[in-house]
Amino acid sequence: MIDKSIFRLYKNNFEKAKINKSPLVTELWYSSFIQISPTETILVTTNQSENISFVGSIKVELVDSCNLLVQDITDYFAYLGFEDSNGIKQITFEFGKIGIDYYSKPLYLKITDLLNGNIWYSCSFNISSQRIEKTTRFDYTSNFDVEGFEYTLSPYIQSIRLSSTFFKDVEDEIKRSEYISSSGEVVNYKPISTLLNKYVCEQIDINTFRGLNAIFSHPIVYIDTELSTIKDDLKKEGILGTTNFFKANFTANPQNKFYFTDNQILPKLVVTNRYIEHLRRITATNINLNRNFVLTFNKLITFVDVKNIKLYKDGLLVYQIVPIINNYDLLINLNLYTFTNGEYSLVIEPNFIKSGVYLFEGYDLTEWSFTVANGDFSVSDFSTNDFFTT
């Protein structure tokens, strides 16, 4: 099976990932024909000829052209595995929204299976909003299998953004028909206008060219969010000098139907655990033994801005504290406050805690509440924990 993915993975071979199907006679190399905005994700389904699967947990990193670590993005990567109709294990993966602009720095995914040590490297790409107006995003899918991509087994919308590829001109077509009346006059029917947008690829390499042709074989293609029908095949010029790239162009008919992307398999920023638990009932004695409250998130978090966490008792503000971040945890130290019986709420303002481009929506008065009250029984009366005791 020929892998026609525009975003290809290579097993245990970083040098092959860097060449990525370019001619070996190339003297002037260019590598980043794919560009990803720091605020978006892309989704890819593999159609490789060898198994791609992970025995253990994985670590996902961005590395540079020297295979040096740029950023650990394990929290910004998710995948689902499946076995294709040929019995080969494939994956659908999604990553992005890291919120950092690396400008023109060539980057590679490095996916390490932490159990057996196998490493999968991607082709090169940029993560940047620089010259984003000279890029084009493609979202594409099908209700049936296309070019080796088995949508019947992995029914997701794939996506990619290409650098130096953009809408530049129009080549609208107007078709007219006419007839001759009995008096000899020429009569025109209503003309039919077909809108055609012309796109140019100022720099494109062989792998990207073939991958784009595979995209255009899909029945559903959105170009910069608008459903489009490819009118003319992708036309290329010759490779420029001793480089590995060339120019190309295509035309597309916009359909005035739109698709706005969102995460498909990559989790957003969510709280996975909190102490004290929401709606818990507890005695003053027990809660005063541990007044270090914690919110645990599914991704590494940082502050957008440092703001107070507010503690309310019976609807009145009674205490404020600046929280601390420790990797995945938001730590709220209430050791200086003594709890007495009452209805409590912790209020966290929205959008001052983030992970990449994800912002935490916070909690209002009703979303993190608990009750401090007397126990129903004395703990000395029972030998089990089946009752709420003092």
N, C-alpha and C positions, 0 to 999 in steps of 0.2 A: 504494500500500500504506500502511495506517495503522500507524504505529509504536506498538505497545502495550507497549513496554518500560517498566518501572517506574523504571529508572535510565537516563535518556535522555542522548544526546550531541548537541551542537549545533555546527555547523561555522562557525568565524570569527564567532560572534555571542554574546558574553558576556551582553549585556543580555537576549537571548531565553532563554538558559539560566537566568538569575535569575528570569524571569517563569514559565517552565515551565508554560504552558497555564492560568495563573490568569486570572480575569476582569480586564480592564483597569480596571474601575470599583473595584477593590479599593483601600482606603485604608490599612488596617492589614495589612501583609504579614508572613507567616510563611513560612519557606523550608525548614527542615530537618525533613522528615517521614521521612527515612531516617537511621538511626543505625548505625554500625559499631563493634563493639568493637575496641580497640587490639590484641587478641590473635587476631582472626579475619580471614579474607579473604571477599570476596564475588566471585561469578563472574556475568558478564552476557554474553549473546549478543544482538547488535544485530539489528534487522529494519527498517532504515531504507529510505527511498525513494530515497536517493542514495548513491553509492559512499562507503564509508569505507575508505580504504587509505592506507598510508604508503609514500612513494617511498624515503625514506632511513631512517636510524636516528631514534629518537624520544627526546624528553625529557618526563618526566611529573612534574608538580608539583601540590602542593596550594596553592591560592590562596584569599584571602579575598574578601569581597564587593566590595572595591575593586580586585580583580585583582592584589593584591600577594602576592609569594611568601611562603608559610608554611613549606614544606618540599619539597625535591626527593625524590620517591619513585620515581625511575626504577628503582632496584634492587628495589622492592617491587611492580612491575607487570609483567605478561607478557600477550602476546596471540597469537592464531592467526588468520590470515585465511582466508576462503573465499569462493567465489562462489555466491550462492543460485540457485534455479531460475529466477529472473527475470533472471539475468545481472548482478545488483547485488552489488558487493563488500561483504561484512560482516566483522565480527570477533567473536571470543569473547575476552573479557579477564578477568583476575583480578588483584586487588590487595588489599593489606592487611598485617596483622601488623607494623605499624610500631612498636608498643610505646610510643607517646606518646599521652597523653590530652589532647585539645584542648577538652574539656568542651562548652560550648554554642556554641562558635565555628562559624558557618556556613563550610563549606569546599566547594571545587569542584575537580574534576579539570581540569587544563590539559594537554592532550596536544599537543605541538608536533612536527610533521614537520620535522626539521632540514635537509632538503634543499630543500623547496619553501615552507616557512614556514607551511603550513596549520596551524590550531589547532582542536582539538576541545575544547569545554567540556562538563562534565557538569552535571546539575541539582545542587542543594545537598544537603549531608548533614553529619552530625556524626561525628566519631571520638571516642568516649567510652565509658567504663564507668559514667558517672553515670546513676543511675536505670535501670540495665539491667534491673531487675525489671519495669519498665513498657515493655519492648520485646518484640517477637516476631520470631524468625528463621524465614524460609520457605526451604526447599530444594525445588526442583521440576524435573521433567524429564518426558520422554515417549519412547515407542518409535516415535512417528510425529510429523509436523509439527503444531504447535498454534499458532493465533493468529499465524501468520506466522513463528514460530520454527522453523527447519528443523533439527530434531534428527537427521534422516537424514544431514545434512552436517556437523553439529557436535554430536555426541552427549554433551554434558556436562550436569552438574546445575547449574542456575542457582540463585542465592541472593540474598537481601536480608534486611535487618533493619529493621523499622519502629518508629519511636519512638511513644510514647503509645498503643501497641496491645498489649493484654495479656489473658490469661485471667483472668476475674473471677468467673464463676459457672457453675453447671451447670443444664441443662434436660433431664435424663434422661427418656426416655419408656419406659413400661412397658405392653406390650400383653398383654391377657388374652383368652382365649377360653374358652367354657364350653358345656356341653350339659346337657340335662335327662334324668336317668335315668328308667328305667321306673317307678320308685317316686315320681317327681315331685321328686327332689332336684336342686339345681343343683350341677354338678360343674365345677371349674375345671381347665383344662389348665395345664401349667407356664408361668408368665408369661415373656415375652421382654423383657429389659431392654436398651435402647439407650442407651449413654453419650453424652451430648452436652455438650461444653464450650462455654461462651459467651465470646466475645471482644469487647471493646469497643475502638473506635478513638476516643480522646478528641479527637484532632485529625488530620484527614486532608484533603488537597486533591484537586482534580479528577484530576490526573495519577496520583496515588497510588491513588485509588479505582479508576480504569480499569485501572491496572496490576495491582492486586490481583485484580480480576475476571478479568483474563487469566491470572493465576497459578492461580486457582480453576478455570479451564477445563482445566488439565493433569490427566492421569490419575494422576500420582504427585506428591503434595505432602506434605512433611514439615513439621510445625509444631513448632518447638523440638525438633527431632530425631525426633519421633514421626510415623510415617505416619498421615495423617488423611484422612477423607472429608468434604468440605464438605456439611453437611446443608441449611442455608438460605443463599440468596444473600445477598451483602453488601447490607445495608439502610442507607440514609443518611438523615440529617436535612437541613434546609436550611442554607445557608451562614450562619454566625453574624455578624450585623450587617454591617459593612463590611470584614470580614476576608476571607481567601481559603480558610478551612477550615471544616469541619463535623464532626459526629459520625457514627459508623457502628457497626455491629455485625454479627457473623456467628456461626454455631454450627458445630462440627466434631465428627465422631465419631472418637475415637482408636482406632487399630488394634493397638496393642501391638507394633508393629514399628518398629525404630529405625535411623537413619542418622547416623553420626558423621562430621563433615566432616574433610577433609584437603585439602591443596593438590592441585589437578587439573592446572594448567598452570604455576603459579608455582613456580620452583625454590626449594628450601630452601637454607640456608647450607652451601656445600661448598668444599673446597679445589680450586682449578683448576690450581695449579702449586706445586712446592716445590723449593728448592735447599738442600741437596743431595738428589738423587732417592732415593726409597726403594729399597733393595737395590742401590745402586750400589757398584761396586768402584773404588777410587781409590788413588793413591799418596800418601804423606805429603807429598812435595814439592808435588804439585798442589793438595791440599786446603789446605795451609798458605798457599798464595798467595791464597786467597779463603775466609776463615772467617766471612763474613757470610751467615748462613743466612736464607732467606726463605720464608714461606708466603704464597701469594696466594689470596684468596678471591673469590667471585663477587659479594659485596656489601660495602659499606662496613662496617667493623668498629669496635667500641669495646670497652673493658674493662668487665666486670662487677666485677672485682677484679683487682688487679695481683699476679701470682704468678710465681715463678721457673720458667724452663724448665730441665730437668735433663738433663745429658749423662752417659750411662753408657758405660763401656768394659769389655768382657768381663763384663757383669753388675754392675759396681760403679759407684757414683756418683762421678764425678771432677770435675764442674764444675756451677755453677748461675749463671744470668744472668737479669735482668729484661728482658723483650722490650720493643720499641717498636712502636707502631702508626703506620703511614703510609697513611691512606685504606684501600686494599684489602689492604695488605701487613702481615704480622707480621714484624718484623725481629729477628733473633737474632744479636747480635754476639759471636762467639767468638774475637776477635782476641787475647785474653790467654791462650788455651789453645793449646798446641802439640800437634798430633796425631802419634802414633806408630802403628805397626802394631797392629791389633786390631779387634775387633767393637764397633761403636758403635750407640747408640740415643739419640734425642732423645725425652724424655717430656714431654707437655703435659697438665696436669690438665684434666679436663672442666669445662665450664660457667663459665669465667671470661672467655671471649671471646664477644661477641654481635653480632648485627645485628638491630635491631628486637626481636622476641621470640624470634628464632632463637638457639640456643646451640650453640657448637662442642663436639662430644663429646670432643675431645682425642685424644691418641695414647698408647698404652701401650708397653711395652718392645719389642713385636714389630711395631709399625705404622709406625715411621719409623727404619729401620735401614740401616746402610751398613758397608762393610768398607774399612779402610785396610791396604794390603799392598804388598810389593815388586812391581815390574813384572816381567813374564816376560822382557822383552828390553830392551836399551838403546835409547833413542830414536835414537842415532846409527847403529844398525844398519839402520834402515828409513827409506824416504822417504815412507811412507804412514801413515795412522792406523788401520790394520787390526788392530793388535796392542796388547795392554796393556803399556805400556812404562814404564820408570822415568824 
